[in-house]
């Protein structure tokens, strides 16, 4: 290799990163203009901008935000063009930003810029970002000549998704106080909470691009499977990703924990239950919880379920038959390693 040349894979990676950054800039510029034009007092406008800035900084550091990427990419996969889906991507981003703020409040993980604010203000900002701004973003599609029937269908899709996500979030809040949470319960919750969200990201772009129901549903199913896989990977990171596990402190009953509780018996089961209770009060027991979970096979099982959802996503993508180069970008997305690099290799052989 000549000095200064770039391997082909690295060149492709850089090209995709540049493309994702450009998408992020366009979507957040749209939202800046949208919020700037709102007929509200300046202090309320600033409240709405606050968490948008937090997420913008994260997106600039890692510009692969699915709420931005999926609607634009799906629209390009169907029509060959991303630009007309910009308001839909902005609507999805508002939904993500609002849901993320609610999650941060519930999990006691608010960023520093919010910690001096009353929780009522945080709730108000999250509700507005989640409920009102997506609809205002969709309304901008009228300027592109989008038929009223399609605007109504998109608005209904967002309302329906928020309802499903809310049900999943409610289950997530209830699981720590329930005596028995099954693996089926855990997967169903992830499908409602995260699967529905990612299905929306893909379906919004597809529904704007085509009237063909099979294509729209194929992209929605792809998004759902990918979203659940990402959620389960986050569940692994939530326990093993940092020295202090917020999931253990919050008493979360994520798939790795539910799997261990359903499989362990006798003294080891009782020990894990006691440690999970103690882990809500102190971090000193977190390492022992991790050891018990690993010994029970929780990481391997979760990775297997992630792999199954990835395979389902590939099948749905094949049915959707995306145009290139969008199809290649989707395939790269699915080929990316989703599990933390320090976990054992668990992918089944083909």
TIGUBA-480143 format. One record per atom (N, C-alpha, C): x, y, z. Coordinates in pm, whole numbers, plus 32768, in hexadecimal, padded with zeros to 4 digits. Layout:
N
XYZ
...
***
This chain:
350
80567F888000
800080008000
8059807B8000
803E80D97FA5
808E81537F9D
807681AC8016
80DA81F8803A
80CD825780A7
805F82BB8086
800282CD80E5
7F98832F80D3
7F1C82F58094
7F1F827A8062
7EA6823F802B
7E4D820F809B
7DCB8200807F
7D6881D980E3
7D29815680BA
7D2580F08113
7CE4807380F1
7C53808C80C5
7C218036806A
7B9D804C8032
7B328052809E
7B367FF68101
7AD17FF5816B
7AD5807781BB
7B4F80A981D7
7B5B81258222
7B23819A81D1
7B3C8197814B
7B09820280F6
7A71820280F8
7A34818B80EF
79A3818280F3
796C81B38178
79B0818D81E5
798481B8826A
798582508275
79F0828D8242
79F9831F8248
798C836081F4
797183268180
7907835C812A
78808356816F
786282E681B1
77E282D981F6
77DB8337826D
784A834782B4
784A83A48325
7832843382F6
787084588289
785A84DF8253
77C884F28229
778E848A81EC
7702849181C3
76A6849E823C
76C3845182A6
766F8456831E
767B84DE8363
76F285178365
7702859C83A0
76B386058352
76B685F982CF
766D8658827B
75D7864C8294
75A485D282A5
751785BF82C5
74F485FE834C
754B85E783AC
7532861E8433
752C86B68430
758986F483E8
758A878683DD
750887B983A1
74D887788337
745D87A582F4
73E38798834F
73D987278396
7364871083EB
736287718460
73D58787849F
73D687E28512
73C6887384E6
73F28895846F
73D8891C843B
734289308424
72FF88C983F2
726E88CE83E1
722A88E48467
7256889D84CE
721888A98552
723689318592
72AE8966857B
72CC89EC85AD
726A8A528573
72528A4884F2
71F68AA584AF
71678A8F84E0
71408A0F84F3
70B989EF8521
709E8A2A85AA
70FC8A138608
70E98A448690
70F48ADC8695
714C8B148642
715A8BA5863F
70DC8BEC8610
708B8BA585C2
70108BE2858D
6F958BC785E3
6FA68B808651
6F328B6086A5
6EF98BDE86E6
6E758BEC86EB
6E358C62872A
6E2D8C5387C1
6EA28C4B8802
6EAA8C388894
6F0C8C9E88CD
6F058CBB894E
6F658D17898C
6FF48CE38980
70578D3B897F
70E38D128970
71118CAD89D8
70E28CBB8A56
71118C5E8ABD
70DF8BD08AA4
70688BC48A68
70368B3E8A49
70818B0589D0
70A08B5A8971
70EE8B2F88FD
71778AFC892B
71B48B438989
72378B1A89BE
722D8A938A05
71BE8A7B8A49
71AA89FC8A8E
71A889898A29
7166899D89B8
715E89358952
71E68920890F
7232898A88FF
72B5898088C0
731B893A8919
7304893D899B
736A890D89F9
7391887B89DD
732E882189D9
7352879489C5
737587798933
734187C888D9
736887BB884D
73FF87D1883E
74358830888A
74C5884B8885
751487D788C0
74E0879B892B
752387278966
752F86B788FF
74C0869A88BC
74BE862D885A
7511865287DF
750E86D287B8
756086FD8746
75F486E08760
762386FF87D9
76AF86E587FA
76CF865087F2
767585FD8821
768A856D8818
768B85408786
763085788737
7627855286AA
76A2857F865C
76DC85F08682
7756861D863F
77CB85C1865F
77CB858B86D9
7836852E8700
782384A586BE
77A3847986B7
778283F98676
770B840F861B
7726842E859C
76BA845C8544
766583EC8506
7659837C854B
760B830D8514
758183038556
754A83748584
74CA837585C8
745D833D856D
741B82D48599
73B9828F8544
734182E68525
7319833D8580
72A683958568
72BF83F184F3
733C841784DE
73628468846A
7376840F83F0
73BD83A38403
73ED83518393
737E8302834E
732A82BE839E
72CC825F8363
7266829E8304
721F830A832C
71BB834182CF
71F9836F824B
726D83B08254
72AF83DF81DB
72DF836B8185
731D830881C5
73568298817C
72EA8241813E
727D822A8186
720F81DA814E
71D0822180D7
71BC82A380E4
718382EF8074
71DE82E47FFA
726082ED800E
72BF82DF7FA0
72BF82517F69
72AA81EF7FC0
72A681647F94
723081487F38
71C581957F49
714C81827EF7
714E81DD7E7C
7176825B7E8D
716A82BE7E21
71EF82E97DE5
725D82CC7E2A
72DF82FD7DFD
730183877E30
72A983C57E83
72BD844E7EB1
729D84587F46
72EF84A07F91
72DA84B28020
729085338042
729F85997FF0
727D86218017
71EC86318042
719085F07FFC
71028604801A
70DC85CB80A3
712F857580DB
71118539815D
7147858981D2
718285FE81B8
71BE864D8224
715B866D8293
70DF869D8275
708186B882E4
705E86398333
705785C682F0
7039854A8337
70AC85248394
712985388365
719C851D83BB
719F857C8432
717985FA841C
71728659848B
7107862F84EF
709585FF84BF
702B85D08518
705A855A856B
70A084FB852B
70D584878574
713C84B285DC
718D851485B9
71F385458615
71B28587868E
714885D58679
7100861186EA
70C985A58747
708E853E870B
705A84D0875C
70C9848F87AE
713A8477876D
71AC843C87B5
71DC84968825
71EA85188808
721E8576886D
71C0857D88E5
713D858288CC
70DD8586893A
70DE8506898C
70DF84928948
70E284128990
7163840289DF
71D1843089A6
7253842789EB
7253847C8A69
721384F18A63
720E85488AD9
71B985088B46
714784CD8B21
70F684858B83
714684138BC3
718C83C68B71
71DD83578BA4
724683898C07
728983F68BE3
72F1842E8C3A
72B984598CC0
724084908CBD
720084BB8D3A
71DC84428D90
719F83DD8D53
717583658D9D
71EE831C8DD7
725B83148D88
72D082C88DB3
7333831B8E04
730D83978E23
736483EF8E71
73EB84048E2C
73E5841B8DA9
745F842E8D59
745A84B08D08
741B85158D40
741285948CF9
749D85D08CE2
74B686078C6C
753786498C54
754386C58CAB
75BF86F68CBE
75D587688D18
758087E28CFA
756287FC8C7C
751788748C59
748988738C8F
745787FD8CB8
73CE87F48CEC
73C887EA8D84
743787D68DC5
743287B38E53
740788258EAE
740C88A08E7D
73DD89128ECD
734B89318EB3
730B88E68E5A
728089008E37
722288A78E87
71AD88DD8EA2
714588918EE5
7119881D8E8B
70FF87A58EC5
70D187348E74
705487548E22
700087B08E54
6F8987D68E08
6FB088178D83
701B88668D83
704A88A48D07
7080883A8CA8
70C687D88CDD
70FB876C8C8A
708887208C49
702187008C9A
6FAC86BB8C64
6F68870C8BF7
6F5E878E8C0C
6F1D87E58BAB
6F6987E68B27
6FEE87F38B30
703F87F38AB6
7035876E8A6D
703C87008AB7
7035867B8A7A
6FAF86658A36
6F43868B8A79
6EBD86788A40
6EAB86C989C0
6EE1874389BE
6ED487978947
6F27875F88D4
6FA2873688F2
6FF986FD888B
6FBF867B8854
6F82862D88A9
6F4D85AA8882
6EC585B5883E
6E728612886D
6DE88616883E
6DCB867E87D4
6DFE86F887E5
6DD88766878B
6E3687768714
6EB98775872D
6F16879686C2
6F178731864F
6F0686AE8667
6EFC865485F2
6E8986798595
6E17869F85CF
6DA486C3857C
6DBF8743852D
6E0487A2856B
6E25881E8525
6E8B880484B5
6EE687A584CC
6F4587808463
6EFD873F83EE
6EA186E4840C
6E5486A283A2
6E0487088351
6DCE876C8395
6D7E87D28350
6DCF881B82E5
6E54882382F8
6EA888658294
6EA7881B820E
6E7E879D820F
6E7887508192
6E1187898131
6DB387D88165
6D508817810C
6D93887080A5
6E0388AF80CF
6E4989098075
6E8688BE7FFF
6E968839800C
6ECD87E77FA1
6E5E87A97F4C
6DE187CA7F6D
6D7287947F21
6D44870A7F4C
6D6A86E07FC5
6D3E865E7FF7
6CA78660800A
6C5E85FD7FD4
6BCC85FB7FDE
6B9C85F98070
6B2C8639808E
6AF786398117
6AE385AF8152
6AB8854E8100
6AA284C78133
6B23848A8167
6B9284A58123
6C13846F814F
6C4384B781CD
6C2A853981D6
6C4D85838250
6C00854B82C7
6B7F852F82B4
6B2D84F88320
6B6384708349
6B86841B82E6
6BB983958304
6C3B839C8353
6C9283F9832F
6D1084098379
6CF684398407
6C9B84988418
6C7A84C8849E
6C42845784F4
6BEB840784B9
6BB383958502
6C2083328527
6C7E831A84CC
6CED82BE84E6
6D3E82EC855F
6D5A836D8568
6DA783A085D9
6D588390865C
6CD783B08659
6C8583A386D2
6C7D831186FF
6C6982B886A0
6C61822986BE
6CE381F586F9
6D53822586C3
6DD781F986F4
6DF2822B8781
6DD082A9879D
6DE382DE8824
6D92828D8889
6D1882668861
6CC4821388B9
6D08818D88D6
6D3C814C886F
6D7D80CA8880
6DFD80D888D2
6E4C813E88B4
6EC681548901
6EA881708994
6E3D81BD89AC
6E1681D98A36
6DF1815C8A82
6DAB80FF8A3F
6D8880818A7F
6E0580308A9F
6E6680308A43
6EE37FEA8A5D
6F3280298ACF
6F3680AF8AD2
6F7B80F48B3F
6F3880D78BC5
6EB380D08BC6
6E6B80B28C42
6E9180278C74
6E987FC68C19
6EC27F3F8C40
6F4F7F418C79
6FA77F8E8C3A
70317F988C6A
70357FCD8CF9
6FDB802A8D19
6FD580628DA0
6F9A7FFE8E04
6F3D7FA98DD4
6EFB7F4A8E2D
6F4D7ECD8E49
6FA17EA58DEC
6FE97E268DFA
70367E198E7E
707A7E838EAF
70C67E718F2C
70717E4D8FA5
6FED7E6C8FA1
6F997E4E9016
6F437DD29001
6F4E7D918F8E
6F037D178F75
6F547C9E8FA1
6F107C3A8FD7
6F567BC49007
6F8C7B6E8F95
6F3E7B5D8F2C
6F667B068EBE
6F5E7B508E3A
6FD17B618DFC
6FD97B9B8D75
70187B318D1C
6FD07B058CB6
70017A9B8C60
70577AD58BEF
70A17A7B8BAD
70EE7AA58B39
70937ADA8ACA
701E7A9D8ABD
6FBD7ACD8A59
6F8E7B598A7C
6F747B738AFD
6F4D7BF98B29
6FB87C5F8B06
70357C388B1D
70A57C928B09
70B57CB68A75
70AA7C528A1F
70B67C6C8990
703F7CBE895C
6FC87CA1898E
6F527CEE8963
6F5F7D80898C
6F957D988A04
6FAA7E218A31
700D7E6989D4
707A7E2689B0
70DD7E628957
70A27E7F88CE
704A7E27889F
700A7E3D881D
6FAD7EB68821
6F6A7ECA8893
6F127F3E889E
6F627FBF88B4
6FC37FB9890B
700B80328931
706C806088C4
70BC8005888F
7123802A882D
71017FFD87A0
70C57F868793
70A27F57870E
70427FB586C9
6FDD7FE48711
6F7B803F86D6
6FBB80C386AC
701B80F186FC
705F816F86DD
70AD8165865A
70FD80FB864B
714C80EB85D2
70F480C8855A
708880818572
702980668506
6FF280E984D0
6FD681478528
6FA681CB84FD
700E821184A7
708D821084D3
70F582548488
70F9822283F7
70EF819E83E6
70F48166835F
7071817B8314
70018167835B
6F7F816F8319
6F5E81FD82EE
6F8B82608339
6F7082EB8313
6FAE830B828C
702A82DE8277
706A82F481F6
702882A78187
7001822A81A5
6FC481D6813E
6F3982078118
6EE7822A817C
6E5E82558162
6E5B82D88113
6EC2832A8127
6ECA83A680DB
6EF4838B804A
6F3D831C8035
6F7883027FB2
6F2082AF7F56
6EC8825A7F8E
6E7F81FC7F39
6DF581DF7F71
6D9B81B37F18
6D1581897F3F
6D0C80F17F49
6D7B80AB7F30
6D7B801A7F2E
6D817FE27FBD
6D137FA77FEF
6D0F7F79807C
6D7B7F14809F
6D9B7EB98045
6DFD7E518066
6E887E8D807B
6EA97EF3802D
6F2A7F36803E
6F2F7F8280C2
6EC57FCB80DF
6EBF8017815D
6ECC7FB981D4
6E827F4B81D3
6E857EEF8244
6F0A7EA5824F
6F4B7E8B81DE
6FCD7E4A81E3
70347EA38228
70327F258206
708F7F818249
706B7F9382DC
6FE97F9682FC
6FC07FA18389
6FF07F2983D9
6FE27EB0839F
700E7E3683E4
70A57E3583F3
70EB7E63838B
717E7E708395
71A37ECB8409
71637F408410
71827F9F847C
71657F668505
70F67F1E8512
70D37EE38593
713C7E8085C1
71637E258567
71C77DBF858D
724D7DFF85AF
72757E608560
72F37EA4857D
72EC7EEE8602
727A7F2F861D
726A7F79869A
72707F218714
72317EAB870C
72377E4E877E
72C77E1E8793
730B7DFE8725
73977DD28731
73EB7E3D8776
73D97EBC874D
74247F29878C
74027F368820
73817F268842
73597F3088CE
739B7EC38922
73A07E4A88ED
73DC7DDC8938
74737DF08948
74B27E2988E2
75407E4B88F0
75527EB5895D
74F97F178960
74FF7F7D89CA
74EB7F3E8A54
74997ED48A5A
74867E908ADA
750A7E538B0B
75587E1D8AAD
75DC7DE68AD2
76397E578AFF
763D7EC28AB1
768F7F358AD7
76637F708B5D
75E07F6C8B77
75AC7FA68BF2
75DD7F608C6F
760C7EE58C61
76417E9A8CD3
76D97E968CD1
77147E7A8C5B
77A57E668C52
77F07EDC8C19
77AC7F418BE9
77F07FAC8BA1
7840800A8BF7
781A801D8C75
786080798CCE
786C803C8D59
78C780748DA8
78DA80408E30
785A804E8E82
781680C08E71
779880D88EB8
772680BE8E56
76D680598E73
766780378E1A
75E980808E45
75BA80DD8DF0
753D81238E0F
74C780C28E0C
74CD805C8DB6
74607FFB8DB1
74537FAF8E34
74C57F8A8E70
74C07F448EF1
74927FA28F61
74BF801D8F5D
7492807E8FC1
73FD80998FB7
73C880958F3D
733A80AF8F27
72E480328F32
73227FC08F4D
72D67F458F5D
72987F108EDD
72D57F308E6A
729E7F058DEA
72997E6D8DE1
72317E3B8D9F
72277DAB8D83
72357D988CEC
72B27DA78CBD
72CE7D978C2F
72E77D038C10
72F27CE58B8F
72FA7C598B65
736B7C0A8BA8
73E67C3F8BB4
744E7BF08BF6
742A7BC98C86
73E87C238CCD
73C17C078D58
734E7BA48D5C
72EA7BB88D08
72757B5F8D07
72A07AD28CE0
72FD7AC78C81
732D7A428C59
736E79FA8CCF
73C47A408D18
74087A018D8A
73A479DA8DF7
73467A328E14
72E27A138E7B
728A799D8E54
7271798F8DD3
721C79208DA6
7267789C8DA1
72EC78A28D9C
733B78288D8F
737D77F88E0E
73A078548E65
73E4782C8EE1
738277EE8F44
73B377958F95
736177518FF8
73A477559081
7354774090E7
7388772F916F
73D677A491A2
7449778791DD
749877EC9222
74CA785891C4
74EF78349147
7522789890E8
74B278F890BE
743978C590B1
73C8791A908F
73AB797D90FF
73A8794B917A
738F79A191ED
73FE7A0991FD
747A79DE91E5
74EA7A3A91F0
74DD7AAD918B
74BA7A8B910F
74AC7AF290A9
743A7B5290CC
73CA7B1E90FB
735B7B749121
73847BD7918F
73CB7BA691F2
73F77BFD925F
74597C66922E
74B47C3D91D5
75177C9C91A1
74D67D069149
74707CE190FF
74297D4390AC
73E67DAD9102
73AC7D829173
73707DE291D0
73DC7E3C920B
744B7E009235
74B77E4E9271
74F77EAD920D
74F97E85918D
75387ED79125
74ED7F58910A
74727F629137
74277FDE9127
74538046918D
7493801891F7
74C080729262
75548091925A
75A380369220
763380479221
7671800591A5
76E2803D9178
772780059104
77877F959129
779B7F7E91AA
78017F1D91D3
77DE7E8E91AC
775E7E75918D
77357DEE9167
772B7DDA90D0
77467E409083
77317E388FF3
77897DD08FB1
78077DC78FDA
78627D668F9C
78357CD78FB8
78037CBC902E
77D57C35904C
77587C138FFC
77007C768FE8
768B7C608F93
76B97C3D8F06
77187C8A8ED1
774A7C6F8E4B
77837BE18E41
77CC7BB78EA7
78077B318EA5
779B7AC58EA2
77337AD78EF4
76C67A758EF7
767B7A718E71
76657AE68E37
76207AEB8DB7
76737AA78D4A
76F57AC48D49
774B7A878CE3
775079EF8CF3
775B79C28D6F
775F79318D89
76DE78ED8D61
767079358D68
75EE78FD8D42
75DA78FB8CAB
763779378C5F
762B79388BCE
75D979AB8B96
75C77A158BE5
756F7A828BBB
75A27ACD8B40
76267AE38B3A
765D7B2C8AC8
764D7AD98A49
766D7A5A8A52
76627A0389DD
75D179FA89AD
757379EC8A09
74E679E289E2
74B77A6489A1
74D97AD689DE
74AF7B5789A7
74EA7B6A891B
75687B448909
75A77B508887
75627AF8881F
75367A838848
74ED7A2C87EB
746B7A6D87BF
74227AA9881C
73A47AEB87F9
73BE7B6487A0
742A7BAD87BB
74507C1D8764
74677BEA86D7
74B27B7E86CB
74D17B448648
74527B1A8600
73F27AE18646
73737AB88608
73277B3085D2
73227B9C861F
72DE7C1485EE
73297C508576
73AD7C498577
73FA7C798504
73D87C288487
73CE7BA48496
73AD7B4F8423
73217B6F83EE
72C37B868449
723C7BAC841D
72407C3183D4
72907C8F8406
729C7D1183C4
72D17D008337
73337CA78324
736A7C8E829F
72FF7C588241
72AA7BFF8272
72407BC7821E
71DC7C3381F4
71B77C888252
71597CF48230
71987D5681CE
72197D7081DE
725E7DCA8181
725F7D8F80F5
72747D0B80EB
72737CCA8068
71EA7CD88024
71807CCC8073
70F97CDD803D
70E57D6C800B
71187DCD8057
71097E5A8030
71557E7B7FB1
71C37E327F95
72137E427F1B
723B7ED47F04
728E7F0D7F5D
72B27F9B7F52
730B7FB87ED9
72FC80307EA3
735680607E3B
73E180747E75
744380747E1B
74CC80947E43
74E6812A7E2E
753E81697E7C
7596812E7EE0
7557811E7F6B
74D6813F7F7A
749681357FFD
749980A68030
748380457FD6
74847FBA8000
75097F91803D
75777FBF8000
75FB7FA08037
760D7FDE80C1
75DB805780D3
75E780968157
7598804981C0
75238015819B
74D77FC181F7
75247F42821A
75617F0581B6
75A97E8881D0
76227E9F8229
76677F0E8215
76D77F31826D
76A47F4582FC
76317F868308
75F47F9E838B
75DD7F1A83D3
75A87EB7838B
758B7E3683C9
76087DE383E3
76707DFA8394
76EB7DAD83A6
77417DE18418
77267E5C8444
77747E9384B3
77647E3D852F
77D17E298575
77C97DDF85F4
77787E308657
77147DF28693
76BC7E3A86EE
76E17E238780
771F7DB2879D
773D7D958829
77C07DD58855
77CC7DF888D5
78487E328907
78BE7DD888E7
79317E1088C2
79A37DBF8897
79DD7D668902
79C37D848982
7A007D3389EB
79B17CB68A0C
793A7CA789D1
78EC7C2F89ED
791B7BBE8994
78FB7B4589BC
79297AD08972
78E57AC988E9
79247A87888A
78EC7A768805
787B7A10880C
78057A3987E3
779079E387F6
774079CE8777
77667A0E8709
77147A028691
77167972865E
76A279378645
769E78AE8611
76DF78A88588
771778348567
7750782284E3
76E17816847C
76F978488402
769378448399
768577B68361
***
